[in-house]
Amino acid sequence: MSENTPRPPGEPEDPYGQPPPGQPPHQPYHQEPHQQPAQPYQQPIGERPVGEPPAGDPPFYAGAASSAADVARNDTKGFFGALFDYSFMSYVTPKVVKIVYVIVTVLIALGWLVALVAAFSNSVWAGIGFLLFGWIIALVYLAIARITLEFYLAVVSISEKVNHYARRDGML
C-alpha cells in the first residue's frame, strides 16, 4: 500500500511496526506508557545484611533463612527407636545406609571371589578371563547398589525437609 491509500480499521500502520510520519508512536496491545511504581523500595538492597528479609515482606519469609541445624531433623531416637517407630515420624534410612553399603560391598567382593574360584575350577583359561574382566561386573553391581542407596537417601532427605517446613508453617 502506498502512504496515501486509506487502511481498513484494525490494520497496522506499517508491517514493520513504524507509525506513519507525523503521528506519535503507539503502544502495542493498548498498553499504557511505562510508569514508575507508586512507592519506591523501602530499603536499598545493598544496605541490608545478607539473609535478612526486606522490610514489608510477608512474615513467612523470616523463617526461610533458618539454620542448617533447624533443617536437620531432631535425631533423638537411636537406630532401634527409629526402627520400631510405628508412626513413621523418624526415618531409619539415614542411620543404616552406610552399614548397608558396607555389607553390599563385602557381599559383592565375596561373590566375585567365589565366582573366580569356580571359574578356575572349570578351566584355567576361564579363570584367567574372569580374573581380567570379572571385576568389571562386580563394579557395575557395586555402582548400581550405590545409586539405589543414594536415591533412597535423597527421597528421605527431601521428605524430612518438607516435613520440617510443614511443621514450621503449622501444617502438621
Secondary structure, 3 states (H helix, E strand, C coil): CCCCCCCCCCCCCCCCCCCCCCCCCCCHHHCCCCCCCCCCCCCCHHHCCCCCCCCCCCHHHHHCCCCHHHHCCCCCCCHHHHHCCCCCCCCCHHHHHHHHHHHHHHHHHHHHHHHHHHHHHHCHHHHHHHHHHHHHHHHHHHHHHHHHHHHHHHHHHHHHHHHHHHHHCCCC
